[in-house]
């Protein structure tokens, strides 16, 4: 039994380490930027976060069917389009284009802003919603105990990030964040349904959204290479180290 769930334990540990690096880096941002500048800190943060994310993704691909197969719905009619549509929507939340892409590699000076338009009208924390939806669709498709452990870790981290993100924005923006919080919701469409928000379709017609749509198509095409990537991960030195 221990060997059956070994990869799930490793996955949970990797997710916790990633959460410490990612959320810990976010917590240190204001102090670090004051010491070394916004561009330097963004590069350090990316240098730590990106490799840790690659390790998590690689381990997931290599072990996604590990453990106990709890259900198998892959042959059920309608499941494939349901999973793909749900996943595509999750990416629109995960990557909502509420930031300047040139700030990610620090080409432009990274800044912290309050966003009140576009997808923020639907949910104040779209990345968390996107991650939860991604987990639901992939758990439906894969159905393994390893996948459930992965979902627990990912969703747990993003729920923490919801609280942590609100706390950091409150500390930085004060009353301006209180006003934003009062006029938005975490639960999708809750603020729209109760009248606090009105959707403006023009805010969703942006070049970045086209880029996300193209990315979804690329991911769909690239899924055929997942078995190869998984095999490379299983044969890698990192697999031997973690295994």
C-alpha positions, 0 to 999 in steps of 0.5 A: 500500500505504501508503494501504491501511494508513494507518488501521491505523497511526493506530489503533495510535498511538491505542491506544498514546496511550490506554495511556499515558494510562490505565496512566500515570494508574494508575501515578501514582494513589498520588502524585497522590491524596496531593497533590490527593486521591482525588476530584480525581485521579479527575476528572482521570483520567476527563477524560483517559481518557474522551475518548481512549477515545471517539476510539479507538472512533470511529476503530475504527467508521469504519475497521473494514473497512479494509485487506485482508479476510483472511476473511469468515465473516459468511454461515456458519451459526452465526457470528452467535450465536457472536459475540453469545454470545462478546461477551455473555460478554466484557462480563461479564468486562470489567465485572465489578461488582467496584467501586462505581459511585458511585466512578467519578464520585467521588460516593463517595471512590475507593478501591483494594481487593483483591477475592477473590470473585465473578468474581475466583475465575474470573480475577484479571484479568477485564477482560483476559480480557473484552478478549481474548474481545471481540477474538476474536469481533470479529476472527472477524466482521470479518476485516480486517487493520485489525481484527487490528492493533486486536486486537494493540494492545488485547490488548497493552495488557491483557497489560501491564495484568495485569503492571502491576496485579499490581505496583501491588497488591503495592506497596500491599497486600504480603503480603495481595496475595501471598495473593490471588495464590496463591489465584487465577489469571489463566487463567479457571477454572484456580484452580477446576479445581486446587482453589484456588477454589470458585465461590459462585453467590450472589456472582454474583447482584447488581444490577450484573450485571443492569445489565450484562445490560441493557447487552448488550441495549442494545448489540445494539439500538444496533448498527443505528446503527453505519453512521451513527456510522461515517459521522459519524466519517468526516465529522468534523473529527477524521477530517480531522485524523488522516487 
